[in-house]
């Protein structure tokens, strides 16, 4: 497990979230000034300096529930509102898109190129707002400095950590199904054609050498695919050609996007167990959230005209049906943590803490950690 995975997970999921929201804002004909405000507010919050300072600290990857809470808060950082079903769909699309990209990366290091594609798109969203653009550029530079020197083995650990995080997610997405890159059970179909990873050769040749290093014979075999020579390597600089299209906006061509629970996800007791079992890192997750939420401010619309709701479904009826039919174990029931000094905050945090540690006998030290967390939230 790599302790450097969280920033890449957050930035790539955030990039996918922005792609989806941009497409839905256009589809619902939201006025350009309001749409721009939503995108600017979310990106400003996403690249908040204190928030990123916590995010970039080496740490273990936290649970889906903890990350979902952060993205729920992030999606509501402006005047736009999503109800539970649309937020569920948004998160499903984000996670499945990035899972697909991680699976298709020719080399583990190419995950960084995928991240840079997302960062390039985020910069384009705020190109007319210099103050926000400078925030994004600062994070971009931090990514380059932190990740480009890492060896291939560390990127393999990052890739493995991401795949473990995504391994129980099998949500069917209409775009993937239509392009025949996802099967009906929600699992992706990996290609057996196209360019091989940079620095490698097309499989199909065995060379036999003597003990002196002289080539003796060559044997050819059928590689079972239709592979081509590797493309040039993508640029790992702030400005450059990434070569790979993974991480670019797949919603740029307008087409409806639907998500469906696969049959295995609906009936899998293992999936339920993963989501409901007590998390040994519960207290640490809550402390992470306490620190992160301190930098995330949710804007409340000033009047009825300024705020608006975005629906990720074709109709309100479809949205309502999705909310009713979604399996309970796949609905996170996110609670927005408000870092304020009121009793409601403490009650909400206590409720989350109870969900994280329903089954165990808590030691006095564990209990005091919970008290410390509430005190920390009061102090923010």
C-alpha positions as CSV (number, residue, x, y, z in Angstrom):
1,X,0.0,0.0,0.0
2,X,1.4,3.4,-0.9
3,X,1.0,6.4,1.4
4,X,1.2,8.8,-1.6
5,X,-2.1,7.7,-3.3
6,X,-4.6,10.0,-1.7
7,X,-3.7,13.2,-3.7
8,X,-3.8,11.5,-7.0
9,X,-7.2,9.8,-6.1
10,X,-8.6,13.1,-5.1
11,X,-7.4,15.1,-8.1
12,X,-8.5,12.5,-10.6
13,X,-12.0,12.0,-9.0
14,X,-12.3,15.8,-8.8
15,X,-11.5,16.2,-12.4
16,X,-14.1,13.7,-13.4
17,X,-16.6,15.4,-11.2
18,X,-16.0,18.7,-13.0
19,X,-16.4,17.1,-16.4
20,X,-19.8,15.6,-15.4
21,X,-21.1,18.8,-13.8
22,X,-20.0,20.9,-16.8
23,X,-21.9,18.6,-19.1
24,X,-25.0,18.6,-16.9
25,X,-25.0,22.4,-16.5
26,X,-24.9,22.8,-20.3
27,X,-27.6,20.1,-20.8
28,X,-30.0,21.8,-18.3
29,X,-29.4,25.2,-20.0
30,X,-28.2,26.8,-16.7
31,X,-27.3,30.5,-17.4
32,X,-23.6,30.9,-18.3
33,X,-22.9,33.2,-15.3
34,X,-24.3,30.8,-12.8
35,X,-22.6,27.8,-14.4
36,X,-19.3,29.6,-14.3
37,X,-19.8,30.5,-10.7
38,X,-20.4,26.9,-9.8
39,X,-17.3,25.7,-11.6
40,X,-15.1,28.5,-10.1
41,X,-16.4,28.0,-6.6
42,X,-15.8,24.2,-6.6
43,X,-12.3,24.6,-8.1
44,X,-11.5,27.3,-5.6
45,X,-12.6,25.0,-2.7
46,X,-10.9,22.0,-4.3
47,X,-7.5,23.8,-4.4
48,X,-7.8,25.5,-1.0
49,X,-4.3,25.7,0.4
50,X,-5.0,24.4,3.9
51,X,-7.1,21.6,2.4
52,X,-4.3,20.5,0.1
53,X,-1.7,20.7,2.8
54,X,-3.6,18.0,4.7
55,X,-4.2,16.0,1.6
56,X,-0.5,15.9,0.5
57,X,0.7,14.6,3.8
58,X,1.9,10.9,3.4
59,X,-1.0,8.8,4.8
60,X,-2.9,5.6,4.2
61,X,-5.9,5.7,1.9
62,X,-9.1,6.2,3.8
63,X,-12.5,4.5,3.3
64,X,-15.0,5.1,0.5
65,X,-17.3,6.6,3.1
66,X,-14.8,9.2,4.3
67,X,-13.9,10.3,0.7
68,X,-17.5,10.3,-0.4
69,X,-18.2,12.8,2.5
70,X,-15.5,15.1,1.2
71,X,-16.8,15.0,-2.4
72,X,-20.4,15.6,-1.2
73,X,-19.2,18.7,0.6
74,X,-17.2,19.7,-2.4
75,X,-20.1,19.3,-4.8
76,X,-22.1,21.7,-2.7
77,X,-19.4,24.4,-2.4
78,X,-21.5,26.8,-4.5
79,X,-25.1,27.7,-5.3
80,X,-25.8,24.3,-7.0
81,X,-27.6,21.6,-5.1
82,X,-27.9,17.8,-5.8
83,X,-30.3,15.5,-4.1
84,X,-29.2,12.1,-2.7
85,X,-29.9,10.1,-6.0
86,X,-28.1,12.6,-8.2
87,X,-25.1,12.7,-5.8
88,X,-25.0,8.9,-5.8
89,X,-25.0,8.9,-9.6
90,X,-22.3,11.6,-9.8
91,X,-20.0,9.6,-7.4
92,X,-20.7,6.4,-9.3
93,X,-19.7,8.0,-12.6
94,X,-16.6,9.6,-11.1
95,X,-15.3,6.4,-9.6
96,X,-16.0,4.1,-12.5
97,X,-14.4,6.5,-15.0
98,X,-11.2,6.8,-13.0
99,X,-11.2,3.0,-12.3
100,X,-11.3,2.4,-16.1
101,X,-8.4,4.8,-16.6
102,X,-6.3,3.1,-14.0
103,X,-7.0,-0.3,-15.5
104,X,-6.0,0.9,-19.0
105,X,-2.8,2.7,-18.0
106,X,-0.1,0.9,-20.1
107,X,2.5,1.5,-17.3
108,X,1.9,2.3,-13.6
109,X,3.7,5.7,-14.1
110,X,1.1,6.7,-16.7
111,X,-1.3,7.3,-13.8
112,X,0.5,10.6,-13.5
113,X,-0.2,11.4,-17.1
114,X,-3.9,10.8,-16.5
115,X,-3.7,13.1,-13.5
116,X,-2.0,15.8,-15.7
117,X,-4.8,15.5,-18.3
118,X,-7.3,16.2,-15.5
119,X,-5.2,19.1,-14.3
120,X,-4.9,20.5,-17.8
121,X,-8.7,20.5,-18.1
122,X,-9.2,22.1,-14.7
123,X,-6.8,24.9,-15.7
124,X,-8.9,25.4,-18.9
125,X,-12.1,25.7,-16.8
126,X,-10.6,28.7,-14.9
127,X,-8.3,30.2,-17.6
128,X,-10.2,33.5,-17.4
129,X,-9.9,33.8,-13.6
130,X,-6.2,34.5,-12.7
131,X,-6.6,34.2,-8.9
132,X,-8.0,30.6,-9.2
133,X,-5.6,29.7,-11.9
134,X,-2.7,30.5,-9.7
135,X,-4.1,28.1,-7.0
136,X,-4.3,25.3,-9.6
137,X,-0.7,26.1,-10.9
138,X,0.7,25.9,-7.4
139,X,-0.8,22.4,-6.9
140,X,0.4,21.4,-10.4
141,X,3.9,22.3,-9.5
142,X,3.6,20.4,-6.2
143,X,2.4,17.3,-8.2
144,X,5.4,17.5,-10.5
145,X,7.9,17.9,-7.7
146,X,6.4,15.1,-5.6
147,X,5.7,12.4,-8.2
148,X,8.0,12.7,-11.2
149,X,11.1,11.6,-9.2
150,X,9.4,8.5,-7.9
151,X,10.7,5.1,-9.1
152,X,8.5,2.7,-11.1
153,X,8.1,0.5,-8.0
154,X,6.4,3.3,-6.1
155,X,3.9,3.9,-9.0
156,X,3.2,0.2,-9.0
157,X,2.2,0.4,-5.4
158,X,0.1,3.5,-6.1
159,X,-1.7,1.6,-8.9
160,X,-2.2,-1.5,-6.7
161,X,-3.6,0.7,-3.9
162,X,-6.1,2.3,-6.3
163,X,-7.2,-1.0,-7.7
164,X,-7.8,-2.3,-4.2
165,X,-9.9,0.8,-3.4
166,X,-12.0,0.2,-6.6
167,X,-12.2,-3.6,-6.6
168,X,-15.8,-3.9,-5.2
169,X,-17.2,-1.2,-7.5
170,X,-19.0,-2.7,-10.5
171,X,-21.5,0.0,-11.5
172,X,-22.6,-0.3,-15.1
173,X,-22.2,3.0,-17.1
174,X,-24.1,3.5,-20.4
175,X,-21.1,5.0,-22.2
176,X,-18.9,2.1,-21.4
177,X,-21.6,-0.4,-22.2
178,X,-22.2,1.2,-25.6
179,X,-18.5,1.3,-26.4
180,X,-18.3,-2.4,-25.4
181,X,-15.6,-1.8,-22.9
182,X,-17.8,-2.9,-20.0
183,X,-19.6,-6.2,-19.6
184,X,-23.2,-6.6,-18.3
185,X,-21.9,-7.6,-14.8
186,X,-20.1,-4.2,-14.5
187,X,-16.6,-5.5,-15.0
188,X,-14.3,-3.8,-17.6
189,X,-13.1,-5.6,-20.8
190,X,-9.4,-5.0,-21.3
191,X,-8.2,-4.7,-24.9
192,X,-5.8,-7.2,-26.6
193,X,-4.8,-4.7,-29.2
194,X,-3.2,-1.3,-29.7
195,X,0.2,0.1,-28.7
196,X,2.4,-1.6,-26.1
197,X,3.7,0.4,-23.1
198,X,6.6,2.8,-23.8
199,X,10.0,1.1,-23.5
200,X,8.6,-2.4,-24.4
201,X,8.4,-4.4,-27.6
202,X,5.5,-6.1,-29.3
203,X,5.2,-9.6,-27.8
204,X,5.8,-12.6,-30.1
205,X,9.5,-13.2,-30.2
206,X,11.7,-15.4,-27.9
207,X,15.5,-15.0,-28.2
208,X,17.8,-17.7,-26.7
209,X,21.3,-16.6,-25.7
210,X,24.4,-18.6,-24.8
211,X,26.2,-18.2,-21.5
212,X,28.5,-15.7,-23.2
213,X,25.6,-13.5,-24.2
214,X,25.6,-14.5,-27.9
215,X,22.2,-14.9,-29.5
216,X,21.7,-18.5,-30.6
217,X,18.2,-18.8,-32.0
218,X,14.9,-16.9,-32.3
219,X,11.5,-18.4,-31.9
220,X,8.3,-16.7,-32.8
221,X,4.9,-17.3,-31.3
222,X,1.3,-16.0,-31.7
223,X,0.7,-13.3,-29.0
224,X,-3.1,-13.7,-29.3
225,X,-3.7,-10.0,-29.9
226,X,-3.2,-7.2,-32.4
227,X,-0.5,-5.1,-30.8
228,X,1.5,-2.2,-32.3
229,X,4.8,-0.5,-31.5
230,X,4.8,1.8,-28.5
231,X,3.9,5.5,-29.0
232,X,6.3,8.2,-27.9
233,X,6.3,8.9,-24.1
234,X,4.0,11.5,-22.8
235,X,5.4,14.7,-21.2
236,X,5.6,14.8,-17.4
237,X,6.2,18.6,-17.5
238,X,3.6,21.2,-16.6
239,X,3.2,22.1,-20.3
240,X,3.5,19.3,-22.7
241,X,1.8,16.6,-24.8
242,X,0.5,13.8,-22.6
243,X,0.0,11.5,-25.7
244,X,-2.6,9.4,-23.8
245,X,-6.2,10.4,-24.0
246,X,-7.0,8.7,-20.6
247,X,-8.2,11.4,-18.2
248,X,-9.5,13.7,-20.9
249,X,-13.2,14.7,-21.1
250,X,-15.3,11.8,-22.4
251,X,-18.5,13.9,-22.1
252,X,-17.3,16.4,-24.7
253,X,-19.6,14.7,-27.2
254,X,-23.1,15.1,-25.8
255,X,-24.8,11.8,-25.1
256,X,-26.9,10.6,-22.2
257,X,-25.1,8.8,-19.4
258,X,-26.9,6.3,-17.2
259,X,-25.7,4.1,-14.4
260,X,-27.1,0.8,-13.2
261,X,-26.3,-1.5,-10.3
262,X,-24.9,-4.8,-11.6
263,X,-26.7,-8.0,-10.4
264,X,-23.6,-9.0,-8.4
265,X,-23.5,-5.7,-6.6
266,X,-27.2,-5.9,-5.6
267,X,-26.9,-9.4,-4.2
268,X,-23.4,-9.6,-2.9
269,X,-23.2,-10.1,0.8
270,X,-19.5,-9.5,0.6
271,X,-20.1,-6.0,-0.7
272,X,-22.4,-5.3,2.3
273,X,-19.8,-6.6,4.7
274,X,-17.1,-4.3,3.2
275,X,-19.3,-1.2,3.8
276,X,-20.7,-2.1,7.2
277,X,-17.8,-3.7,9.0
278,X,-16.1,-1.5,11.7
279,X,-13.2,0.4,10.3
280,X,-10.1,0.2,12.5
281,X,-9.0,3.6,11.1
282,X,-12.4,5.2,12.1
283,X,-11.0,7.7,14.6
284,X,-8.1,8.6,12.2
285,X,-10.6,9.1,9.4
286,X,-12.7,11.4,11.5
287,X,-9.7,13.4,12.4
288,X,-8.8,13.6,8.7
289,X,-12.3,14.8,8.0
290,X,-12.2,17.3,10.8
291,X,-9.0,18.9,9.4
292,X,-10.2,18.8,5.8
293,X,-13.6,20.2,6.5
294,X,-12.0,23.1,8.2
295,X,-11.0,24.3,4.7
296,X,-14.3,23.6,2.9
297,X,-17.0,26.2,3.1
298,X,-20.5,25.4,1.8
299,X,-22.3,28.4,0.4
300,X,-25.9,28.8,1.2
301,X,-27.9,30.5,-1.6
302,X,-28.9,34.0,-0.6
303,X,-32.4,33.8,-2.1
304,X,-34.6,31.5,-4.0
305,X,-33.5,32.9,-7.4
306,X,-29.7,32.5,-6.9
307,X,-29.6,28.8,-6.0
308,X,-30.6,26.0,-8.3
309,X,-30.8,22.2,-8.4
310,X,-29.0,20.0,-10.9
311,X,-30.5,16.6,-11.9
312,X,-28.1,14.0,-13.2
313,X,-31.1,12.0,-14.6
314,X,-33.2,12.7,-17.7
315,X,-36.3,13.5,-15.6
316,X,-37.3,14.1,-12.0
317,X,-39.2,10.8,-12.1
318,X,-36.1,8.8,-13.0
319,X,-34.2,10.5,-10.2
320,X,-36.9,9.6,-7.6
321,X,-37.1,6.0,-8.9
322,X,-33.3,5.7,-8.6
323,X,-33.3,6.9,-5.0
324,X,-36.0,4.3,-4.1
325,X,-34.4,1.4,-6.0
326,X,-30.8,1.9,-4.9
327,X,-29.5,-0.8,-2.5
328,X,-29.1,0.5,1.0
329,X,-25.5,-0.7,1.2
330,X,-24.6,1.4,-1.8
331,X,-26.1,4.6,-0.5
332,X,-23.7,6.3,1.8
333,X,-26.1,8.4,3.7
334,X,-23.6,11.2,3.8
335,X,-23.8,13.7,6.6
336,X,-22.4,17.2,5.8
337,X,-20.0,18.1,8.6
338,X,-20.3,21.8,9.5
339,X,-17.3,23.1,11.4
340,X,-19.3,25.4,13.7
341,X,-19.8,25.6,17.5
342,X,-23.3,24.3,17.7
343,X,-24.9,21.2,19.2
344,X,-26.1,19.9,15.9
345,X,-22.5,19.5,14.7
346,X,-21.6,17.5,17.8
347,X,-24.7,15.3,17.3
348,X,-23.8,14.6,13.7
349,X,-20.2,13.8,14.5
350,X,-21.3,11.5,17.3
351,X,-23.7,9.7,14.8
352,X,-20.9,9.2,12.3
353,X,-18.6,7.9,15.0
354,X,-21.3,5.5,16.1
355,X,-21.7,4.2,12.5
356,X,-17.9,3.7,12.2
357,X,-17.6,1.7,15.4
358,X,-20.9,0.0,16.0
359,X,-19.5,-3.3,17.1
360,X,-16.7,-2.8,19.4
361,X,-16.0,-2.2,23.1
362,X,-14.2,1.2,23.1
363,X,-11.2,1.6,25.3
364,X,-10.9,4.8,27.4
365,X,-8.2,6.1,25.0
366,X,-10.5,5.6,22.0
367,X,-13.3,7.5,23.8
368,X,-11.0,10.3,24.7
369,X,-9.9,10.5,21.0
370,X,-13.6,11.1,20.1
371,X,-13.8,13.9,22.7
372,X,-10.7,15.4,21.3
373,X,-12.1,15.4,17.8
374,X,-15.3,17.2,18.9
375,X,-13.2,19.7,20.7
376,X,-11.1,20.2,17.6
377,X,-14.2,20.7,15.5
378,X,-15.4,23.3,17.9
379,X,-12.1,25.1,17.7
380,X,-12.1,25.4,13.9
